[in-house]
Amino acid sequence: MIYIQLFFSFIQVGLFSIGGGYAAIPLIQSQVVDTHNWLTMKEFTDLITIAEMTPGPIAVNSATFVGIRIAGLSGAVIATLGCIFPSCIIVSLLAYVYYKYKSGSALQNILSCLRPAVVALIAAAGLSILNLVLFQGEKTALNNIDWIGGGIFLTAFILLRKWKWNPILTMSLCGVTGLILRLLLSAAAI
Amino acid sequence: MKNKVQTKQKSKKLVKLFLSNLYISSFTFGGGFVIVTFMKHKYVDELKWLDDQEMLDLTALAQSSPGAIAVNAAILVGWRVCGFAGMLTAIIATILPPMVILSVISLFYEAFASNTYVALVLNGMQAGVAAVILDVVCSLGSNVVKEKSYVNIFVMLLAFLFTFFFKVNVIYIILAAAVIGICKEVVRRRKEMKS
């Protein structure tokens, strides 16, 4: 019974969250906290923090976390399956249509306008993260700049752009460098 | 004989797909656009299974369908590379790392969420993520500019303005771009009819 509930709750999360992670958060909250009382609001906030700190989509992370707390490992699997089920059907249909008509000039023309828009969307996502890195959530002003974050960003950007470093390696090194620099800085402050 | 070779090649490709997606998924902190940039590095630049344009098309599809962008993108890439089997392989590889990590963390989540060292590492990684995304944007953006289509450059600037400054929902941006695309197609057909 609880498995069916988990499955259908997360199907709704998967089906109605269009546009990625942040769109899913209110839906997850309404299912998990308001409708079923599986988590308290405090636990839910912790879950979102953890979901943002760990790799993977927020919806999949939440499904695993809620599933495991409610019904153990099998609960986690069932909730996750529910959450990706709508995608599997809708996206594979779209993939079929896309590859069938891709070479047609009509679809090509429409897609040629979509591509630059997608580049812009990726740019906006990147700049929002950069904004967070530079100002750490404070107001966007010159005297609020976080120089460690900015320095790491600039170094990483040059390494990637000029020397084509591996992105995952670069990102991991950024994490370690950030930890070391900030620990050194706080040690120097004492 | 030929069939055997083909099956062998296919299973090799599936293994490669599985491992690549597993690796990418284990390291994609942040939203769906991060995984898309990593996929571009892996599948376009390294393995050459897709080209730039296809990757952008798949991103638009993944973004405008319901569900997590990472899962949607995995379905599309998997389908493209190896059909139905590829799709299943890519999905499993994408959801396995977050599932394992979250299962482990759910055992001691309070200690994890309040750990300062973890927070500091993640803070540094965020700077790296921004660099990875903007690096890909520079490559893709310069391709758009090089095509010298004024409509496309205009669409790119306008889309950026509306998402970044006016925080318009991504879905509307994609729909608007599709409408502009349809108008372009209609204009082209009219011209063809006249000539």
Interface residues (C-beta under 8 A of the other chain):
Chain A: G14 L15 F16 S17 I18 G19 G20 G21 Y22 A24 D46 L47 T49 I50 A51 E52 M53 T54 P55 G56 P57 I58 A59 V60 N61 T64 F65 I68 R69 L73 A76 V77 T80 C83 I84 P86 S87 C88 I90 V91 S92 L94 A95 Y96 Y98 Y99 K102 A106 N109 I110 L111 S112 C113 L114 R115 P116 A117 V118 V119 A120 L121 I122 A123 A124 A125 G126 L127 S128 I129 L130 L132 V133 G149 G150 I152 F153 L154 A156 F157 L159 L160 R161 P167 I168 T170 M171 S172 L173 C174 G175 V176 T177 G178 L179 L181 R182 L183
Chain B: Y23 I24 S25 S26 F27 T28 F29 G30 G31 G32 F33 V34 V36 T37 F38 H41 Q53 L56 D57 T59 A60 L61 A62 Q63 S64 S65 P66 G67 A68 I69 A70 V71 N72 I75 L76 W79 R80 F84 M87 I91 T94 I95 P97 P98 M99 I101 L102 S103 I105 S106 Y109 E110 F112 A113 Y117 V118 A119 L120 V121 L122 N123 G124 M125 Q126 A127 G128 V129 A130 A131 V132 I133 L134 D135 V136 V137 C138 L140 G141 V144 S149 V151 N152 I153 V155 M156 L157 L158 A159 F160 T163 F164 N169 V170 I171 I173 I174 A176 A177 A178 I180 G181 I182 K184 E185 R188
